[in-house]
Amino acid sequence: MELLLFTAKNEVMGIESQFVLEILEDKKVFPVPLSPPPLAGHLYHRGDIFTVIDMGILAGKGSARLTGSRRIILLKWQDKNLSLMPEAIIGLACVKAEPPPASVVWKERPVRILAPEEIWNQFDIVSNFVVSAGLRLTA
């Protein structure tokens, strides 16, 4: 299994590379009023709206956008779009584990493996509201 590794407040996390569409840098994120704190907003990219999750807040350790590199990981699977705002992107790593476990060790550091579907389910109501209400985001 190939993982894209990134950090959020000194915690190493990984997501299977099969879900990664693209990595963007300094893309405008549109905040969503009254949304839960980890939801940084939404972004518009090549005709699709992506929900942006601040991984530092999701990890319970403060905002990644305040100290991060402003890179955003775009994820796409089935009919869903999601993006993650980490503190830093480490790179790709191959891990021998099938099916994906909840965590692995990489270079003597624990790596928490995330499933996009689990993140999506936490914020599905907000994402569906923005898309179904026909709100427009302009770049």
Number of C-alpha atoms within 10 A of each C-alpha: 14 15 21 20 22 23 20 26 19 11 16 21 23 24 22 20 16 13 19 18 15 11 13 14 10 9 13 15 17 16 14 15 8 8 14 13 13 21 23 24 22 21 22 17 15 5 6 11 20 22 28 24 26 23 27 25 20 16 15 11 13 17 22 24 20 10 14 18 15 18 18 26 23 21 22 17 13 6 5 16 19 25 28 23 29 28 26 21 21 13 10 15 14 12 13 9 10 7 7 15 10 11 13 17 11 13 6 7 10 13 21 17 19 17 14 20 12 9 14 17 10 12 17 13 11 16 23 12 11 16 13 8 8 9 10 10 15 9 10
